[in-house]
């Protein structure tokens, strides 16, 4: 049920407070925040000024969100860049912003070391050389994690 408001200012304040509550829990991309606000309040006339205020105060910044999310997914979750890029696209981050964030984060991360660490956590050390079946199994695992063929070839 839609909440009723006495004035436009009251409606704006409600949406702005709602946006702040969502942003204090965790960072959001703009498209993701709009979707959540639309679930609770249907009026874009009140949502847009609230988003503008969040942008002005730098509470809502897609570039920062994309960079932080990428760094988190790569280092904490052991995802490869392909999977992390797809997640950002699904969250509504524009491709140009993703490209810039990828450039910055990839300068800090060594993919071969990251992929080797992911493999080490998932699989017990196997005697070298690996059997063809075991190689394919490990390659498939890294591919599902979002690593490219070049990185996989270096690790497996």
N, C-alpha and C positions, 0 to 999 in steps of 0.2 A: 504494500500500500504506500502510495506517495505521500510524503510529509507535506503539510501545508505551511506556508510562510506568510508573515504579515507584510514583508517588504522584500524588494530585490536584494537589498543589503544583507538582510537576515539569511536569505537563501544562499548568497555568495559566501557568507561567513560559515554556514553549515558545510558547504562543499569544500571550502578551504581547510576547515578543521578536519574533515574527513580525509582529505589528501595528506595533510600533515601526519595524521595518525598512521596512515599506510606507509608513508615515507620514513617514519621513525622506526618502524619494525624492521624494514630492510629497504635497500635501494630498488627503485623501479625504473624501467624505461618509460618514455612518455606514452607510447601506445598501450602498454600494459596497465599503466595508471589510469588512463582514460577508460579502458575496458572495465576496470574495477569500480571506478566512480560511476560509470553508466549503469552498472548493476544495482547500485544503491540509490542513484539519483539520475533521473532521465533527462534533465534539462541541460543541453550543451551550452545554453546561454549563461548558466551559472558556472559550468565546469571550465569553460575557456578562460574567464578572468582569474579563476583560482589557479589554473595551470600557469598562466602568464606570471602571476605573483610568485609561484614556486620557481619558475625559470629565472626571474629577476633576482631572487635571493640565492640562486644556485643550488636550491634543494633538488631540482629536477634538471639533470644534465645527461643526455643520451651518450655523449662521448665518454664521460667519466664512468657512467654505468657500464658501457660496453667494455671499456678497458679493465675495470675491476672484475667484471663477470668472467672475461676471458682469462685473466690471471688466476682467478679462483678455480675455474674449471680445468685449466692446464696443470696447475701445481698441486691443488688439493684433491681433485677428483681423478687425475691421471687421464684426462681426455686429450685427444689429439686436436689439432687446429681445425680439422674439417668438421668434426662433431660440434665443437664449440661455436664455430661460425654458423652452423645450421641452427643451433639453439638461439643465437642472437637474432637470426632472421625470423625465427618463429615468434620471437618476442616483439617484433615490429621495429627493430632497429634498421635504419636505412643502410644499404650496402656501402656507401661511401664512408659512413661513420665506422662501420665494421672494418673496412680496409685500413683506415687510419689506426684504429685500436690494435688490429693484428700486427701492423708494422711496429708499433711501439712495444707491444708485449713480446713479440717474437725476437726483438733485439735483446731481451733479458733472459729468454728461455732457450736452453739447448735441447732440441727435440730428441736427439739421439740418447742423451742421458735420461731424459724424461721417459722415453719409451722403454729403455733398459730397466729403469726403476719400476715401471708398471709391470713389466714381465717378471721381474724378480719377486715382486709381491704376490703375483698370481700363480706362478709356477715354481716348483722346486728346481734347484739347479740340476740340469741333465748333463750326462757325459757328452763331450764333444767327440766326434761330429754327431749332430742330431739326426735321427732317422727322418726320412722324407715325411712320414705321417706326423711326427712331432713338430717338424718345421712348419708344415701347413697349418697345424693346429695353432701354433703361436702366431703365425702370420695373420690368420683369420681373426684371432683375438685382438691384435693390434689394429687391424683394419676396422673392426667393429667399434673400437675405441676412438677412431677418427684420425689415425695416423696415415700419412701418405706412403706410397710404395717405396720411395727412396729412403725414407727413414726406417721403414720396416726392413728393407734389404740390409741396411747398416747394422741393425740390431740382431736379427735372426740369422 
